[in-house]
Amino acid sequence: MRRVATVLLSFVLCAAPAFGDSQAPQAPSPPAAGAPVAASPTVYAGLVDRLKAGDRSVDFTEMRKAFTATPAYSGTMMIFYRSLWGALNMRDFEGALKIVDTVLERNYVEPNAHMVASIAHGELGHREEAQFHRFIADGLLRSITSEGDGKTPETAYKVIDISEEYALFRAMNLKPKLQSMVPSNGGPIVDQMLVIDGRTNEERTMYFSVDNPMLAASRTAGPH
């Protein structure tokens, strides 16, 4: 979906968010005390190191999938969603970046964190950092939409965390209205989202694959 890259940062800072807190899902419980939160030196870690060093040839889909093979993966990044965007919308740019650092240390493929980082750095006049995080956010969002078109259960977008769905909604100026889970002809469970277009006020349905058992469990753990 090429459109994603062009609309990623089109939302206006401190204007009404693409959807209110009442529409965002309640955060699932964080991992139990003592659970690992840092990735092992794996394929994922190597890809992150390359990206941080400026290698723009990194495959974002490979990196997202590699993250799911690390001990840090839990499918619960929505626990940071409100704090990330809340700090940004309060114009607490330094505070937002501190949260970003915490999130990215745990999961460097979290698109909301890179989106917030790009805007916050831009507002603080850090042009190079803003461009760097925008490049990553764009890459992650393109990766999410690179498999399937999200229009049917059979062609659902493949996500590794519910937070990826909400990053995509932000980027596309969509407001989630209703969520349900449906089967896809004997395949994995699919997340069905009824959304409202913030520009046209039209409704449409989008589908996201939640075939990862850990992610499916986190999705059903709490209400929207």
C-alpha positions as CSV (number, residue, x, y, z in Angstrom):
1,M,0.0,0.0,0.0
2,R,2.0,3.0,-1.3
3,R,-0.4,5.5,0.2
4,V,0.7,4.7,3.7
5,A,4.1,6.3,3.3
6,T,2.6,9.6,2.1
7,V,0.0,9.9,4.9
8,L,2.1,8.7,7.8
9,L,2.7,12.0,9.4
10,S,-0.2,13.9,8.0
11,F,-2.1,13.9,11.3
12,V,-1.8,17.3,13.0
13,L,-0.1,17.5,16.4
14,C,-2.4,18.4,19.3
15,A,-5.5,18.2,17.0
16,A,-8.0,15.6,18.0
17,P,-6.3,12.2,17.7
18,A,-7.4,9.8,15.0
19,F,-9.4,8.1,17.7
20,G,-10.1,8.9,21.3
21,D,-8.9,6.9,24.3
22,S,-12.4,5.5,24.7
23,Q,-11.9,3.7,21.4
24,A,-8.5,2.3,22.0
25,P,-8.4,-1.2,23.5
26,Q,-7.6,-1.5,27.2
27,A,-4.0,-2.6,27.6
28,P,-3.5,-6.3,28.3
29,S,-1.6,-7.2,31.4
30,P,2.2,-6.8,31.1
31,P,4.4,-9.9,31.2
32,A,4.9,-11.4,34.7
33,A,7.6,-10.1,36.9
34,G,10.9,-11.5,35.9
35,A,9.9,-12.2,32.3
36,P,12.6,-11.3,29.8
37,V,12.1,-7.9,28.1
38,A,15.4,-7.6,26.1
39,A,16.1,-9.5,22.9
40,S,18.9,-12.1,22.8
41,P,21.7,-11.5,20.3
42,T,19.7,-13.1,17.4
43,V,18.9,-12.4,13.8
44,Y,16.6,-9.6,15.1
45,A,19.4,-8.0,17.1
46,G,21.7,-8.0,14.1
47,L,19.1,-6.4,11.9
48,V,18.5,-3.7,14.5
49,D,22.2,-3.0,14.8
50,R,22.5,-2.6,11.0
51,L,19.5,-0.2,10.9
52,K,20.9,1.9,13.8
53,A,24.2,2.1,11.9
54,G,22.4,3.6,8.9
55,D,21.9,0.5,6.7
56,R,18.6,1.3,4.9
57,S,18.6,-2.0,3.0
58,V,17.3,-3.8,6.1
59,D,14.1,-5.8,5.3
60,F,11.5,-4.6,7.8
61,T,9.3,-7.7,7.3
62,E,12.2,-9.9,8.1
63,M,13.0,-7.8,11.2
64,R,9.4,-7.9,12.4
65,K,9.2,-11.7,12.0
66,A,12.6,-12.1,13.6
67,F,11.5,-10.2,16.7
68,T,8.7,-12.8,17.3
69,A,11.4,-15.4,17.7
70,T,13.1,-13.5,20.6
71,P,12.4,-13.9,24.3
72,A,11.3,-10.2,24.4
73,Y,8.2,-10.9,22.2
74,S,4.9,-10.9,24.0
75,G,2.4,-9.2,21.7
76,T,1.5,-6.7,24.4
77,M,2.9,-3.4,23.1
78,M,-0.5,-1.7,23.6
79,I,0.5,-1.2,27.2
80,F,2.6,1.7,25.9
81,Y,0.1,3.1,23.4
82,R,-1.6,5.8,25.5
83,S,1.5,7.0,27.2
84,L,3.3,7.4,23.8
85,W,0.6,9.4,22.1
86,G,-0.6,11.1,25.3
87,A,2.8,12.7,25.9
88,L,3.0,13.8,22.3
89,N,-0.5,15.4,22.3
90,M,0.4,17.2,25.5
91,R,3.4,18.6,23.6
92,D,5.7,17.0,26.2
93,F,8.3,16.2,23.5
94,E,11.1,15.4,25.8
95,G,8.9,13.2,27.9
96,A,7.6,11.5,24.8
97,L,11.1,10.7,23.7
98,K,11.9,9.1,27.1
99,I,8.9,6.8,26.6
100,V,10.1,6.1,23.0
101,D,13.5,5.0,24.4
102,T,11.9,2.6,26.8
103,V,9.7,1.1,24.1
104,L,12.4,0.8,21.5
105,E,14.7,-0.9,24.0
106,R,12.1,-3.5,24.4
107,N,10.9,-3.7,20.8
108,Y,12.6,-1.8,18.0
109,V,9.9,-2.7,15.5
110,E,7.1,-0.9,17.3
111,P,5.7,1.6,14.7
112,N,3.9,3.9,17.2
113,A,7.2,4.6,18.9
114,H,8.9,5.6,15.7
115,M,6.0,7.7,14.6
116,V,6.0,9.6,17.9
117,A,9.8,9.9,17.8
118,S,9.7,11.4,14.3
119,I,7.2,14.0,15.3
120,A,8.8,14.8,18.7
121,H,12.3,15.2,17.2
122,G,10.8,17.4,14.4
123,E,9.2,19.7,16.9
124,L,12.4,19.9,18.9
125,G,14.3,20.8,15.7
126,H,16.2,17.5,15.5
127,R,15.9,17.2,11.7
128,E,18.2,14.2,11.2
129,E,16.6,12.2,14.0
130,A,13.1,13.0,12.8
131,Q,13.9,11.8,9.3
132,F,15.6,8.6,10.6
133,H,12.5,7.6,12.7
134,R,10.2,8.5,9.9
135,F,12.1,6.3,7.5
136,I,11.7,3.4,10.0
137,A,8.0,4.1,10.7
138,D,7.3,4.2,6.9
139,G,9.2,1.0,6.4
140,L,7.3,-0.8,9.2
141,L,3.9,0.4,7.9
142,R,4.7,-0.7,4.4
143,S,5.8,-4.0,5.8
144,I,2.4,-4.5,7.6
145,T,0.5,-3.8,4.3
146,S,2.9,-5.8,2.1
147,E,1.2,-9.1,2.6
148,G,-2.5,-9.1,1.7
149,D,-4.8,-6.1,1.3
150,G,-6.8,-6.2,4.5
151,K,-10.1,-6.4,2.6
152,T,-11.1,-10.0,3.3
153,P,-10.4,-12.6,6.0
154,E,-8.4,-14.5,3.4
155,T,-6.3,-11.5,2.5
156,A,-5.9,-10.0,6.0
157,Y,-2.9,-7.9,6.9
158,K,-0.4,-9.9,9.0
159,V,0.5,-8.3,12.2
160,I,2.7,-9.3,15.1
161,D,1.1,-7.0,17.7
162,I,-2.3,-5.3,18.0
163,S,-0.4,-2.0,18.3
164,E,0.5,-2.4,14.6
165,E,-3.2,-2.2,13.7
166,Y,-3.5,1.0,15.6
167,A,-0.4,2.6,14.1
168,L,-1.9,1.8,10.7
169,F,-5.2,3.5,11.7
170,R,-3.2,6.6,12.9
171,A,-1.3,6.7,9.6
172,M,-4.5,6.4,7.5
173,N,-6.6,8.7,9.7
174,L,-9.0,5.9,10.6
175,K,-11.1,5.6,13.7
176,P,-11.9,2.1,14.9
177,K,-15.5,1.6,15.8
178,L,-16.1,-2.1,16.3
179,Q,-13.9,-5.2,16.7
180,S,-14.7,-8.9,16.4
181,M,-12.8,-12.1,15.7
182,V,-13.8,-14.3,12.8
183,P,-12.4,-17.5,11.2
184,S,-11.0,-17.5,7.7
185,N,-12.2,-20.8,6.1
186,G,-10.5,-23.0,8.6
187,G,-7.4,-20.8,8.7
188,P,-6.1,-18.7,11.6
189,I,-8.4,-16.4,13.6
190,V,-8.8,-13.0,12.0
191,D,-9.3,-9.6,13.6
192,Q,-12.2,-7.9,11.9
193,M,-12.2,-4.1,12.5
194,L,-15.0,-1.7,11.4
195,V,-13.3,1.7,11.0
196,I,-14.4,5.2,10.1
197,D,-12.4,7.3,7.6
198,G,-11.6,10.6,9.3
199,R,-11.6,12.5,6.0
200,T,-14.8,11.1,4.4
201,N,-16.7,9.8,7.5
202,E,-17.3,6.6,5.5
203,E,-17.2,3.2,7.2
204,R,-15.3,0.2,6.0
205,T,-14.1,-3.1,7.3
206,M,-10.4,-4.2,7.6
207,Y,-9.0,-7.6,8.5
208,F,-5.8,-8.5,10.4
209,S,-4.4,-11.9,10.8
210,V,-3.7,-12.9,14.4
211,D,-2.5,-16.4,13.8
212,N,0.4,-16.1,16.3
213,P,-0.9,-17.9,19.4
214,M,0.6,-15.4,21.8
215,L,-0.9,-12.5,19.9
216,A,-4.4,-14.1,19.7
217,A,-4.3,-14.6,23.4
218,S,-3.4,-10.9,24.1
219,R,-6.2,-9.8,21.7
220,T,-8.9,-11.8,23.6
221,A,-7.5,-10.9,27.0
222,G,-9.3,-7.5,27.2
223,P,-12.2,-5.6,25.7
224,H,-12.1,-2.6,23.3
